[in-house]
Amino acid sequence: MSTVNQPTAAQRQRKNDIPEQFYEWIVEARKLVNQHFPNEISSAHNAMVIETAKSMMMMHKLGEIEMAINDIVFELDDREET
């Protein structure tokens, strides 16, 4: 009998959503990079698009985490006042 924890439905869904979300960031990153380097088609350009997409996705996720933390702090402050 295995004692390995199985992923929850939410964890599986999050894992399945990542490629689709990353593709959306790739599209946005490609637009941004192409504004600064038009008509460029090289492996370095593609690497820049990928790195830009990763950075944009991470910034978005960090923003979501920051908002969640602020909501928690607000709730805790509100509880202390009552």
DSSP file (Angstrom, degrees, kcal/mol; ACC not computed):
  #  RESIDUE AA STRUCTURE BP1 BP2  ACC     N-H-->O    O-->H-N    N-H-->O    O-->H-N    TCO  KAPPA ALPHA  PHI   PSI    X-CA   Y-CA   Z-CA
    1    1 A M              0   0    0      0, 0.0     2,-0.3     0, 0.0     0, 0.0   0.000 360.0 360.0 360.0 130.6    0.0    0.0    0.0
    2    2 A S        -     0   0    0      1,-0.1     0, 0.0     2,-0.1     0, 0.0  -0.634 360.0-165.4 -88.5 139.6    1.4    3.4   -1.1
    3    3 A T        +     0   0    0     -2,-0.3     2,-0.3     2,-0.1    -1,-0.1   0.230  47.9 127.3-104.2  12.8    1.5    6.3    1.3
    4    4 A V        -     0   0    0      1,-0.1     2,-0.2     0, 0.0    -2,-0.1  -0.532  65.6-116.3 -72.4 131.2    2.1    8.9   -1.4
    5    5 A N        -     0   0    0     -2,-0.3    -1,-0.1     1,-0.1    -2,-0.1  -0.486  25.0-137.2 -68.9 133.3   -0.3   11.7   -1.4
    6    6 A Q        -     0   0    0     -2,-0.2    -1,-0.1     1,-0.1     2,-0.0  -0.695  27.5-102.5 -89.0 143.9   -2.5   11.9   -4.5
    7    7 A P        -     0   0    0      0, 0.0    -1,-0.1     0, 0.0     2,-0.0  -0.351  36.6-119.6 -66.0 146.0   -3.1   15.4   -6.0
    8    8 A T     >  -     0   0    0      1,-0.1     4,-2.4    -3,-0.0     5,-0.2  -0.297  27.3-103.6 -77.1 168.8   -6.4   16.9   -5.3
    9    9 A A  H  > S+     0   0    0      1,-0.2     4,-2.5     2,-0.2     5,-0.2   0.893 123.9  52.1 -60.5 -39.9   -8.8   17.9   -8.1
   10   10 A A  H  > S+     0   0    0      2,-0.2     4,-2.6     1,-0.2    -1,-0.2   0.896 109.4  49.2 -64.4 -40.2   -7.9   21.5   -7.7
   11   11 A Q  H  > S+     0   0    0      2,-0.2     4,-2.2     1,-0.2    -2,-0.2   0.905 112.0  48.2 -66.0 -41.1   -4.2   20.7   -8.0
   12   12 A R  H  X S+     0   0    0     -4,-2.4     4,-2.1     2,-0.2    -2,-0.2   0.912 112.3  49.1 -64.3 -41.7   -4.8   18.6  -11.1
   13   13 A Q  H  X S+     0   0    0     -4,-2.5     4,-1.9     2,-0.2    -2,-0.2   0.918 110.3  50.6 -64.1 -43.5   -6.8   21.4  -12.6
   14   14 A R  H  X S+     0   0    0     -4,-2.6     4,-1.2     1,-0.2    -1,-0.2   0.912 110.7  49.6 -60.0 -42.9   -4.2   24.0  -11.8
   15   15 A K  H  < S+     0   0    0     -4,-2.2     3,-0.2     1,-0.2    -1,-0.2   0.881 111.6  48.7 -64.0 -38.4   -1.5   21.8  -13.5
   16   16 A N  H  X S+     0   0    0     -4,-2.1     4,-0.5     1,-0.2    -1,-0.2   0.790 108.7  54.4 -72.3 -27.3   -3.7   21.4  -16.6
   17   17 A D  H  X S+     0   0    0     -4,-1.9     4,-2.5     1,-0.2     5,-0.2   0.750  88.9  79.0 -77.4 -24.3   -4.3   25.1  -16.8
   18   18 A I  H  X S+     0   0    0     -4,-1.2     4,-3.0    -3,-0.2     5,-0.2   0.899  90.3  49.6 -57.2 -48.8   -0.7   26.1  -16.8
   19   19 A P  H  > S+     0   0    0      0, 0.0     4,-2.2     0, 0.0    -1,-0.2   0.915 113.6  46.9 -59.3 -40.8    0.1   25.3  -20.5
   20   20 A E  H  X S+     0   0    0     -4,-0.5     4,-1.8     2,-0.2    -2,-0.2   0.927 114.6  46.4 -65.3 -44.3   -3.0   27.3  -21.7
   21   21 A Q  H  X S+     0   0    0     -4,-2.5     4,-1.9     1,-0.2    -1,-0.2   0.904 111.8  51.6 -63.8 -40.8   -2.1   30.2  -19.5
   22   22 A F  H  X S+     0   0    0     -4,-3.0     4,-2.4    -5,-0.2    -1,-0.2   0.889 105.8  54.9 -65.3 -37.9    1.5   30.1  -20.6
   23   23 A Y  H  X S+     0   0    0     -4,-2.2     4,-2.2    -5,-0.2    -1,-0.2   0.909 106.5  51.8 -60.3 -41.1    0.5   30.2  -24.2
   24   24 A E  H  X S+     0   0    0     -4,-1.8     4,-1.9     1,-0.2    -1,-0.2   0.897 110.5  48.1 -62.1 -39.7   -1.5   33.3  -23.5
   25   25 A W  H  X S+     0   0    0     -4,-1.9     4,-3.1     2,-0.2    -1,-0.2   0.850 107.4  56.5 -69.0 -33.6    1.6   34.9  -22.0
   26   26 A I  H  X S+     0   0    0     -4,-2.4     4,-2.8     2,-0.2    -2,-0.2   0.928 106.6  49.9 -61.0 -44.9    3.6   33.8  -25.0
   27   27 A V  H  X S+     0   0    0     -4,-2.2     4,-1.8     2,-0.2    -2,-0.2   0.932 114.3  44.2 -59.4 -46.8    1.3   35.7  -27.3
   28   28 A E  H  X S+     0   0    0     -4,-1.9     4,-2.1     1,-0.2    -2,-0.2   0.906 114.3  49.4 -65.5 -41.9    1.5   38.9  -25.1
   29   29 A A  H  X S+     0   0    0     -4,-3.1     4,-3.1     1,-0.2     5,-0.3   0.895 107.8  54.2 -64.8 -39.9    5.3   38.5  -24.8
   30   30 A R  H  X S+     0   0    0     -4,-2.8     4,-2.6     1,-0.2    -1,-0.2   0.909 108.4  49.9 -61.2 -41.6    5.7   38.1  -28.5
   31   31 A K  H  X S+     0   0    0     -4,-1.8     4,-1.3    -5,-0.2    -1,-0.2   0.940 113.8  45.6 -60.3 -46.8    3.8   41.3  -29.1
   32   32 A L  H  X S+     0   0    0     -4,-2.1     4,-1.0     1,-0.2     3,-0.3   0.933 115.6  44.4 -63.3 -48.4    5.9   43.2  -26.6
   33   33 A V  H >X S+     0   0    0     -4,-3.1     4,-2.3     1,-0.2     3,-0.5   0.888 110.6  55.1 -66.0 -38.9    9.3   41.8  -27.9
   34   34 A N  H 3< S+     0   0    0     -4,-2.6    -1,-0.2    -5,-0.3    -2,-0.2   0.779 100.2  61.0 -67.8 -25.0    8.3   42.4  -31.5
   35   35 A Q  H 3< S+     0   0    0     -4,-1.3    -1,-0.2    -3,-0.3    -2,-0.2   0.868 115.2  33.6 -64.9 -34.9    7.5   46.1  -30.8
   36   36 A H  H << S+     0   0    0     -4,-1.0    -2,-0.2    -3,-0.5    -1,-0.2   0.738 131.9  30.4 -93.2 -25.6   11.2   46.5  -29.8
   37   37 A F  S >< S-     0   0    0     -4,-2.3     3,-1.1    -5,-0.1    -1,-0.2  -0.570  81.0-172.7-132.9  69.9   12.8   44.0  -32.2
   38   38 A P  T 3   +     0   0    0      0, 0.0     3,-0.1     0, 0.0    -3,-0.1  -0.288  68.2  12.1 -66.8 149.8   10.6   44.0  -35.3
   39   39 A N  T 3  S+     0   0    0      1,-0.2     2,-0.5    -5,-0.1    -5,-0.0   0.677  89.4 141.9  61.1  21.5   11.3   41.5  -38.1
   40   40 A E    <   +     0   0    0     -3,-1.1     2,-0.3    -6,-0.1    -1,-0.2  -0.813  20.8 169.7 -94.2 128.8   13.6   39.5  -35.9
   41   41 A I        +     0   0    0     -2,-0.5     2,-0.3    -3,-0.1     3,-0.0  -0.718  28.6 119.1-139.3  87.0   13.5   35.7  -36.2
   42   42 A S  S  > S-     0   0    0     -2,-0.3     4,-2.3     1,-0.1     5,-0.2  -0.902  73.7-105.6-140.1 169.4   16.4   34.1  -34.4
   43   43 A S  H  > S+     0   0    0     -2,-0.3     4,-2.3     1,-0.2     5,-0.1   0.857 122.0  54.4 -66.7 -32.9   16.8   31.6  -31.6
   44   44 A A  H  > S+     0   0    0      2,-0.2     4,-2.1     1,-0.2    -1,-0.2   0.894 107.9  50.0 -66.0 -38.8   17.9   34.5  -29.3
   45   45 A H  H  > S+     0   0    0      2,-0.2     4,-2.1     1,-0.2    -2,-0.2   0.928 111.2  48.3 -64.0 -45.7   14.7   36.3  -30.2
   46   46 A N  H  X S+     0   0    0     -4,-2.3     4,-2.2     1,-0.2    -2,-0.2   0.887 110.4  51.6 -62.6 -39.1   12.6   33.3  -29.4
   47   47 A A  H  X S+     0   0    0     -4,-2.3     4,-2.7     1,-0.2    -1,-0.2   0.886 108.2  52.2 -64.3 -38.1   14.5   32.8  -26.1
   48   48 A M  H  X S+     0   0    0     -4,-2.1     4,-2.4     2,-0.2    -2,-0.2   0.892 108.3  51.0 -64.5 -39.2   13.7   36.4  -25.3
   49   49 A V  H  X S+     0   0    0     -4,-2.1     4,-2.5     2,-0.2    -2,-0.2   0.931 111.8  47.3 -62.3 -45.8   10.0   35.8  -26.0
   50   50 A I  H  X S+     0   0    0     -4,-2.2     4,-2.5     2,-0.2    -2,-0.2   0.930 113.8  46.5 -62.8 -46.6   10.0   32.8  -23.7
   51   51 A E  H  X S+     0   0    0     -4,-2.7     4,-2.4     1,-0.2    -1,-0.2   0.881 112.5  50.7 -65.3 -37.7   11.8   34.6  -20.9
   52   52 A T  H  X S+     0   0    0     -4,-2.4     4,-2.8    -5,-0.2    -1,-0.2   0.918 110.4  49.8 -64.8 -42.8    9.6   37.6  -21.2
   53   53 A A  H  X S+     0   0    0     -4,-2.5     4,-2.5     2,-0.2    -2,-0.2   0.915 110.8  49.4 -62.2 -43.2    6.5   35.4  -21.0
   54   54 A K  H  X S+     0   0    0     -4,-2.5     4,-2.5     1,-0.2    -1,-0.2   0.923 112.7  47.7 -61.8 -43.5    7.9   33.6  -17.9
   55   55 A S  H  X S+     0   0    0     -4,-2.4     4,-2.6     2,-0.2    -2,-0.2   0.918 112.3  48.5 -64.1 -43.6    8.6   37.0  -16.3
   56   56 A M  H  X S+     0   0    0     -4,-2.8     4,-2.1     2,-0.2    -1,-0.2   0.905 112.6  48.4 -63.9 -41.3    5.1   38.3  -17.1
   57   57 A M  H  X S+     0   0    0     -4,-2.5     4,-2.5     2,-0.2    -1,-0.2   0.911 112.6  48.2 -65.6 -42.2    3.4   35.2  -15.8
   58   58 A M  H  X S+     0   0    0     -4,-2.5     4,-2.8     2,-0.2     5,-0.2   0.905 110.5  51.3 -65.7 -41.3    5.4   35.3  -12.6
   59   59 A M  H  X S+     0   0    0     -4,-2.6     4,-2.0     2,-0.2    -1,-0.2   0.902 111.3  48.7 -62.3 -39.8    4.7   39.0  -12.1
   60   60 A H  H  X S+     0   0    0     -4,-2.1     4,-2.1     2,-0.2    -2,-0.2   0.939 112.7  46.8 -64.2 -47.2    1.0   38.3  -12.6
   61   61 A K  H  X S+     0   0    0     -4,-2.5     4,-2.3     1,-0.2    -2,-0.2   0.900 111.4  51.3 -63.3 -41.0    1.0   35.4  -10.1
   62   62 A L  H  X S+     0   0    0     -4,-2.8     4,-2.6     1,-0.2    -1,-0.2   0.873 108.1  53.2 -64.0 -36.2    3.0   37.5   -7.5
   63   63 A G  H  X S+     0   0    0     -4,-2.0     4,-2.3    -5,-0.2    -1,-0.2   0.899 108.5  49.7 -63.1 -41.0    0.4   40.2   -7.9
   64   64 A E  H  X S+     0   0    0     -4,-2.1     4,-2.2     2,-0.2    -2,-0.2   0.908 111.7  48.4 -63.5 -41.6   -2.4   37.7   -7.2
   65   65 A I  H  X S+     0   0    0     -4,-2.3     4,-2.6     2,-0.2    -2,-0.2   0.917 110.3  51.6 -64.4 -43.5   -0.5   36.5   -4.1
   66   66 A E  H  X S+     0   0    0     -4,-2.6     4,-2.5     1,-0.2    -2,-0.2   0.910 110.2  48.7 -60.8 -42.9    0.1   40.0   -2.9
   67   67 A M  H  X S+     0   0    0     -4,-2.3     4,-2.2     2,-0.2    -1,-0.2   0.904 111.2  50.2 -63.9 -40.7   -3.7   40.8   -3.3
   68   68 A A  H  X S+     0   0    0     -4,-2.2     4,-2.1     2,-0.2    -2,-0.2   0.907 111.1  48.7 -64.3 -41.3   -4.6   37.6   -1.4
   69   69 A I  H  X S+     0   0    0     -4,-2.6     4,-2.8     2,-0.2    -2,-0.2   0.915 110.2  51.3 -64.2 -42.6   -2.2   38.5    1.4
   70   70 A N  H  X S+     0   0    0     -4,-2.5     4,-2.5     1,-0.2    -2,-0.2   0.890 109.1  51.3 -62.2 -38.4   -3.6   42.0    1.6
   71   71 A D  H  X S+     0   0    0     -4,-2.2     4,-2.4     2,-0.2    -1,-0.2   0.905 110.9  48.2 -63.4 -41.4   -7.1   40.5    1.9
   72   72 A I  H  X S+     0   0    0     -4,-2.1     4,-2.7     2,-0.2    -2,-0.2   0.926 111.8  48.9 -64.8 -45.2   -6.0   38.3    4.7
   73   73 A V  H  X S+     0   0    0     -4,-2.8     4,-2.8     1,-0.2     5,-0.2   0.918 111.2  50.8 -61.0 -43.3   -4.3   41.2    6.6
   74   74 A F  H  X S+     0   0    0     -4,-2.5     4,-2.4     1,-0.2    -1,-0.2   0.927 111.5  47.5 -60.0 -45.5   -7.5   43.3    6.1
   75   75 A E  H  X S+     0   0    0     -4,-2.4     4,-2.2     2,-0.2    -2,-0.2   0.908 112.9  48.4 -63.0 -42.5   -9.6   40.5    7.5
   76   76 A L  H  X S+     0   0    0     -4,-2.7     4,-2.0     2,-0.2    -2,-0.2   0.904 112.0  48.8 -65.9 -40.7   -7.3   40.0   10.5
   77   77 A D  H  X S+     0   0    0     -4,-2.8     4,-1.5     1,-0.2    -2,-0.2   0.908 110.7  51.5 -63.1 -40.8   -7.2   43.7   11.2
   78   78 A D  H  X S+     0   0    0     -4,-2.4     4,-0.9    -5,-0.2    -2,-0.2   0.886 109.3  50.1 -64.1 -39.0  -11.0   43.8   11.0
   79   79 A R  H  < S+     0   0    0     -4,-2.2     3,-0.5     1,-0.2    -1,-0.2   0.869 107.0  54.5 -67.1 -36.8  -11.2   40.9   13.5
   80   80 A E  H  < S+     0   0    0     -4,-2.0    -1,-0.2     1,-0.2    -2,-0.2   0.824 104.2  55.4 -66.5 -30.8   -8.9   42.6   15.9
   81   81 A E  H  <        0   0    0     -4,-1.5    -1,-0.2     1,-0.2    -2,-0.2   0.759 360.0 360.0 -73.8 -24.5  -11.1   45.7   16.0
   82   82 A T     <        0   0    0     -4,-0.9    -1,-0.2    -3,-0.5    -2,-0.2   0.454 360.0 360.0 -93.5 360.0  -14.2   43.7   17.0
